[in-house]
Amino acid sequence: MAPMTVAGDEMHALVERLYPLCRSITGDGVRATLDIVGEYVPLRVHEVPTGTRVLDWTVPQEWNIRDAYIADAAGKRVVDFAASSLHVLGYSVPVSATMPLDELRGHLHTLPDHPSWVPYRTSYYKPEWGFCLAQETLDALPDGDYEVRVDSTLADGHLTYAEHVVPGQVADEVIVSCHVCHPSLANDNLAGIAVATYLARSLAERTPYYTYRFIFAPGTIGAITWLARNAERVERVKHGLVLACAGDRGHLTYKQSRRGDAEIDRVLRHVLTASGRPHDIKEFTPYGYDERQYCSPGFDLGVGSLSRTPYAGYPEYHTSADDPGFVSPEAMQDTLDVCLEAFGVLDRNRRYVNLSPYGEPQLGRRGLYDSLGGRSDAKEAQLAMLWVLSLSDGEHSLLDVAERSGLPFDTVAAAAGALHDAELIKA
């Protein structure tokens, strides 16, 4: 893998490569996206047939589109799907007609407050057709007849999602989930896909404690499908993180799991606070991305959501202004770094038992003081050993020690490692 110093640039290049593809909750755009991601990490792709019952939902018909446009009387395309996949209402049924502008207006979507931007709109579960365009384009259209063409198919097919697994030392899993259903939107959702991809590559270079399962699936229906197909083994999922809006220039935001005190919640709070990064911690709400599926009360998984500016929190959200220029390599690198820091804590967060609990064991004769040498942090490391010994009662984790002592988690984990090697504690 390329050095981490250039991962931000590489993630941005991946966003640019994926940006032109027309994605939806089903169809060839999703497959093309997964084909590209599969060049970076091996994927296991799943195809779930139309009509399959998944929890309270049913896999819908598959939608594919080849072309779409609105042309004026001279045959000039005034709105063209070839210029941007956002120009077509997602899941538009086929249409081929000529109609006056007054009739056409009922099928047009604009953003009057941002007249140069094109909105993103869909109609997944209600048969409809439509176009999205800039308000200034609509304002410039003269009255008259227009040719309207949507060359699409809505037919029985499949819902497509993919998984990548980084094996760990144990079968217990951490899931990392991102949605692959939005068309040309760089922050929502391509930055999340890019960060997830490079996170998987980075973890593969380690020997992680947990097994990490990456889920690339359409939003809502994709996560529901994954849960339906994995209901019997979902008990293996001990922690999870949804990645979305991962590349804008805002500071990081962590939305807690429904539990609020899940280990992933505590880890992200600790990492973000200890790093000194500006950040926000949000309480769980049953609205947002797929954390609401993983956290639904029947599953109640410890899954939070990491983003920069949260969904709908920036004007460019779900518009053509969310283009590759809106996301930055530095922001994606920062998101990736926090994920790696958090998973580093999660992987090392153990509960230990003090094997010499009656009084303080003599650390000097075991060489534990001497091993610190002239380190500038020797006093902090010594204090960390004492804290670990004090709280190694089988009930407190290393994260508990770090939080209670105010010491960095890395210092606490290093102290625990030294004490374990000296056979003073055991996991």
C-alpha positions in Angstrom: 0.0 0.0 0.0 1.1 3.6 -0.6 2.5 5.5 2.4 -0.3 7.0 4.5 1.0 10.5 3.8 -0.5 10.2 0.3 -3.6 8.3 1.2 -5.7 11.5 1.2 -4.7 12.2 -2.4 -5.4 8.6 -3.5 -8.8 8.7 -1.8 -9.7 11.9 -3.6 -8.6 10.4 -6.9 -11.0 7.4 -6.1 -13.8 9.9 -5.5 -13.2 11.6 -8.8 -13.2 8.2 -10.6 -16.5 7.1 -9.0 -18.2 10.5 -9.4 -19.6 10.2 -12.9 -21.3 6.9 -12.3 -25.1 6.8 -12.0 -25.8 4.9 -8.8 -29.2 4.0 -7.2 -30.4 1.4 -4.8 -30.2 -1.2 -7.5 -28.7 -1.5 -11.0 -25.6 -1.5 -13.0 -24.3 1.7 -11.5 -23.9 0.0 -8.2 -22.1 -2.9 -9.8 -19.8 -0.6 -11.7 -19.0 1.1 -8.4 -18.2 -2.2 -6.7 -16.1 -3.3 -9.6 -13.9 -0.2 -9.1 -13.7 -0.6 -5.3 -12.8 -4.3 -6.0 -9.6 -3.1 -7.7 -8.5 -1.7 -4.3 -9.8 -4.5 -1.9 -11.2 -7.9 -2.8 -15.0 -8.0 -2.5 -17.5 -10.7 -2.1 -20.5 -9.4 -4.2 -24.0 -10.5 -3.3 -27.1 -10.4 -5.6 -30.5 -10.6 -3.9 -33.4 -11.2 -6.3 -36.4 -8.9 -6.7 -39.3 -9.9 -4.5 -37.1 -11.3 -1.7 -38.6 -10.6 1.7 -36.0 -8.8 3.9 -37.4 -8.1 7.4 -40.5 -5.8 6.8 -39.3 -4.9 3.3 -39.2 -6.5 -0.1 -36.3 -6.1 -2.6 -37.7 -3.9 -5.3 -37.4 -4.1 -9.1 -34.0 -3.2 -10.5 -33.6 0.1 -12.2 -31.2 0.9 -15.0 -31.0 4.0 -17.3 -29.2 4.5 -20.6 -30.2 8.0 -21.6 -32.5 10.9 -20.7 -33.1 14.4 -21.9 -35.4 17.3 -22.5 -35.0 18.8 -26.0 -36.4 22.0 -27.4 -38.1 22.5 -30.7 -34.8 22.7 -32.5 -33.6 19.4 -31.0 -31.2 20.9 -28.6 -30.9 19.1 -25.3 -31.6 21.7 -22.6 -31.4 19.1 -19.9 -29.1 16.1 -20.5 -28.5 13.0 -18.3 -25.2 12.6 -20.2 -23.9 15.8 -18.6 -24.8 14.7 -15.0 -26.6 11.7 -13.5 -28.3 14.1 -11.1 -30.5 15.5 -14.0 -32.9 12.5 -13.8 -35.2 11.7 -10.9 -33.9 8.5 -9.5 -35.9 5.5 -10.5 -37.8 7.4 -13.2 -40.0 5.1 -15.2 -39.6 5.2 -19.0 -41.2 8.1 -20.9 -41.2 9.2 -24.5 -43.4 12.2 -25.2 -43.8 15.7 -26.5 -45.5 18.2 -24.2 -45.8 22.0 -23.5 -43.6 23.6 -20.9 -46.6 24.2 -18.6 -47.3 20.4 -18.5 -43.6 19.6 -18.1 -43.2 21.8 -15.1 -45.0 19.3 -12.9 -42.1 16.9 -13.5 -39.3 19.4 -12.9 -37.3 19.9 -9.7 -35.1 22.9 -8.9 -33.6 24.8 -6.0 -34.8 28.4 -6.2 -32.6 29.4 -3.3 -29.5 28.2 -5.2 -30.5 28.9 -8.8 -27.2 27.5 -10.3 -27.4 24.1 -8.4 -29.1 20.9 -9.5 -30.9 19.0 -6.8 -30.8 15.2 -6.1 -34.2 13.7 -6.0 -35.6 10.1 -6.1 -38.8 8.2 -6.3 -37.8 4.7 -5.3 -41.2 3.2 -4.3 -43.7 5.3 -6.3 -43.8 5.0 -10.1 -42.9 8.5 -11.4 -40.6 10.3 -13.8 -38.9 13.6 -13.6 -35.9 15.8 -14.2 -33.7 17.9 -11.9 -32.2 21.1 -13.3 -30.9 24.5 -12.2 -33.5 27.1 -11.6 -31.6 29.5 -13.9 -31.9 26.9 -16.7 -35.7 26.6 -16.1 -36.1 30.4 -16.1 -34.4 30.6 -19.5 -36.8 28.1 -21.1 -39.3 29.7 -23.5 -42.9 28.5 -23.7 -43.5 25.8 -26.3 -43.3 22.1 -26.9 -40.4 20.0 -25.6 -39.4 16.4 -26.4 -39.1 14.4 -23.2 -37.2 11.1 -23.2 -36.2 8.7 -20.3 -34.7 5.5 -21.7 -34.8 3.4 -18.5 -35.9 0.0 -17.4 -37.6 -1.1 -14.2 -37.8 -4.8 -14.2 -37.2 -7.9 -12.0 -33.5 -8.2 -11.2 -31.4 -7.9 -8.1 -30.2 -5.7 -5.3 -26.4 -5.7 -5.2 -24.2 -5.3 -2.2 -20.6 -6.3 -1.3 -18.5 -7.3 1.7 -14.8 -7.2 2.4 -13.4 -9.0 5.5 -10.1 -8.3 7.3 -9.5 -11.4 9.4 -8.7 -10.9 13.0 -7.4 -12.9 15.9 -10.9 -13.6 17.1 -14.2 -14.2 15.2 -16.0 -11.3 17.0 -16.6 -8.6 14.4 -16.5 -4.9 13.9 -18.6 -3.8 11.0 -17.8 -0.7 8.9 -20.7 0.3 6.7 -21.1 2.8 3.9 -23.9 3.4 1.4 -23.3 3.1 -2.4 -26.7 4.3 -3.7 -26.2 8.0 -4.5 -25.2 9.2 -7.9 -22.8 12.1 -8.4 -22.4 13.3 -4.8 -18.8 13.5 -3.6 -19.2 13.9 0.1 -22.4 12.0 0.4 -21.5 9.2 -0.3 -18.2 8.8 -2.2 -15.9 10.1 0.5 -17.3 7.5 2.8 -16.7 4.7 0.3 -13.1 6.0 -0.3 -12.3 6.2 3.4 -13.8 2.7 4.0 -11.7 1.3 1.2 -8.4 2.7 2.5 -9.3 1.8 6.1 -9.7 -1.8 5.0 -6.3 -1.6 3.2 -4.6 -0.1 6.3 -6.1 -2.7 8.7 -4.9 -5.5 6.4 -1.4 -4.4 7.1 -1.9 -4.9 10.9 -2.8 -8.0 12.8 -6.1 -6.8 14.2 -7.7 -8.4 17.3 -11.2 -8.2 15.9 -12.4 -9.3 12.5 -13.4 -6.3 10.5 -16.3 -6.6 8.0 -16.8 -3.8 5.5 -20.3 -3.5 4.1 -20.8 -1.6 0.8 -24.6 -1.5 0.4 -27.4 0.7 -0.8 -28.8 2.9 1.9 -31.7 1.7 4.0 -32.8 -1.3 1.9 -29.2 -2.5 1.6 -28.5 -2.5 5.3 -31.9 -4.1 6.0 -31.1 -6.8 3.4 -27.7 -7.4 5.0 -29.3 -7.7 8.5 -32.0 -10.0 7.2 -29.5 -12.3 5.6 -27.2 -12.3 8.6 -29.7 -12.3 11.5 -28.5 -15.7 12.8 -24.8 -14.5 13.0 -25.3 -10.9 13.9 -24.5 -11.8 17.5 -20.8 -11.8 16.4 -21.0 -8.0 15.8 -19.5 -6.4 18.9 -19.0 -2.9 17.5 -19.7 -1.0 14.4 -19.3 2.3 12.5 -21.2 3.9 9.7 -19.1 6.3 7.5 -20.8 9.1 5.6 -20.1 12.7 4.7 -16.5 11.9 5.3 -14.7 14.4 3.2 -15.9 18.0 3.6 -13.9 20.6 5.4 -16.0 20.7 8.6 -14.8 19.2 11.8 -15.6 15.7 12.8 -19.0 14.7 14.2 -19.7 11.4 16.0 -23.3 10.3 16.4 -23.6 7.7 19.2 -25.3 4.4 19.0 -28.8 3.9 20.3 -27.3 2.6 23.5 -25.2 5.7 24.0 -22.7 3.8 26.2 -21.6 1.2 23.8 -17.8 0.6 23.7 -17.5 2.2 20.3 -19.2 5.3 21.7 -16.7 5.6 24.5 -13.8 4.9 22.3 -14.7 7.6 19.8 -15.4 10.1 22.6 -12.0 9.4 24.1 -10.1 9.5 20.8 -11.7 12.7 19.6 -11.2 14.4 23.0 -7.6 13.2 23.5 -6.6 14.2 20.0 -7.5 17.8 20.6 -9.4 18.0 17.3 -12.4 20.2 17.2 -15.4 17.9 17.1 -19.0 17.3 18.1 -20.6 14.3 19.9 -24.3 13.9 19.0 -26.9 11.8 20.7 -28.6 9.0 18.8 -31.7 9.8 16.7 -33.6 7.3 14.6 -33.0 9.4 11.5 -29.9 9.6 9.4 -27.9 6.9 7.8 -27.8 3.1 8.3 -26.9 3.3 12.0 -30.6 3.5 12.5 -31.0 0.0 10.9 -28.1 -1.6 12.9 -29.4 0.1 16.1 -33.1 -0.9 15.6 -34.3 -2.3 18.9 -34.5 -5.9 17.7 -30.8 -5.9 16.8 -29.6 -3.0 19.1 -26.0 -3.3 17.9 -23.3 -0.9 19.2 -23.0 1.0 15.9 -22.3 4.7 15.7 -21.8 7.0 12.8 -18.8 9.1 12.0 -19.0 12.1 9.6 -17.7 15.5 9.2 -20.5 18.0 8.7 -23.6 15.8 9.3 -26.2 15.1 6.7 -28.3 18.1 5.7 -26.0 20.3 7.7 -24.4 22.0 4.7 -26.1 23.8 1.8 -24.4 21.6 -0.8 -26.0 18.5 0.6 -27.9 16.5 -2.1 -27.0 19.0 -4.8 -24.6 19.3 -7.7 -22.5 21.5 -5.5 -21.4 18.4 -3.7 -18.8 17.7 -6.3 -15.1 16.5 -6.0 -14.0 20.1 -5.4 -16.2 20.1 -2.2 -14.2 17.4 -0.6 -10.5 17.6 0.3 -7.7 15.0 0.6 -6.8 16.5 4.0 -10.3 16.0 5.4 -10.5 12.4 4.1 -7.1 11.7 5.6 -8.2 13.1 8.9 -11.3 10.9 8.9 -9.2 7.9 8.1 -6.7 8.7 10.8 -9.4 9.0 13.5 -10.9 5.6 12.4 -7.4 4.0 12.7 -6.8 5.6 16.1 -10.3 4.5 17.3 -9.9 0.9 16.1 -6.4 0.8 17.6 -8.0 1.6 21.0 -10.8 -0.9 20.4 -8.4 -3.7 19.4 -6.3 -3.2 22.6 -9.0 -2.5 25.1 -8.8 -5.5 27.5 -9.8 -6.3 31.0 -7.0 -7.6 33.1 -6.7 -9.3 36.5 -3.9 -8.4 38.9 -2.0 -11.5 39.8 -0.3 -9.8 42.8 -3.3 -7.9 44.3 -2.2 -7.8 48.0 -0.2 -4.6 48.3 1.8 -3.0 45.5 4.2 -5.5 43.8 7.8 -4.6 43.7 8.3 -3.2 40.2 12.0 -2.4 40.6 13.2 -5.9 41.1 11.3 -7.0 38.0 13.2 -4.4 36.0 10.0 -2.4 35.2 11.4 0.9 36.5 14.8 0.3 34.9 13.2 -0.5 31.6 11.9 3.1 31.5 15.5 4.4 31.4 15.8 8.1 30.9 12.5 8.5 29.0 11.0 11.9 29.2 7.7 10.2 30.0 9.1 7.8 32.6 7.1 9.3 35.4 3.9 9.1 33.3 4.6 5.5 32.4 5.3 4.6 36.0 2.0 6.1 37.0 0.2 4.2 34.2 1.6 0.9 35.6 0.2 1.8 39.1 -3.2 2.7 37.7 -3.3 -0.5 35.6 -2.4 -2.6 38.7 -5.0 -0.8 40.8 -7.9 -1.3 38.3 -7.0 -4.7 37.0 -9.8 -6.5 38.9 -11.5 -8.1 35.8 -14.1 -5.4 35.8 -12.3 -2.4 34.5 -10.9 -2.1 30.9 -7.8 -0.2 29.8 -10.2 2.5 28.5 -11.6 2.8 32.0 -8.0 3.2 33.3 -7.3 5.9 30.7 -10.5 7.8 31.4 -10.1 7.6 35.2 -6.4 8.5 35.3 -6.4 11.1 32.5 -3.5 9.3 30.9 -3.2 8.7 27.2 -4.6 5.3 26.1 -1.3 4.4 24.3 0.6 5.0 27.6 -1.9 2.8 29.5 -1.8 0.0 26.9 2.1 0.1 26.9 2.1 -0.2 30.7 -0.4 -3.1 30.6 1.9 -4.8 28.0 4.9 -4.5 30.3 3.0 -5.8 33.3 1.6 -8.7 31.3 5.1 -9.6 30.2 6.3 -9.5 33.8 3.4 -11.9 34.7 1.8 -9.4 37.1 -1.5 -9.3 35.2 -3.4 -11.6 32.9 -6.2 -11.0 30.5 
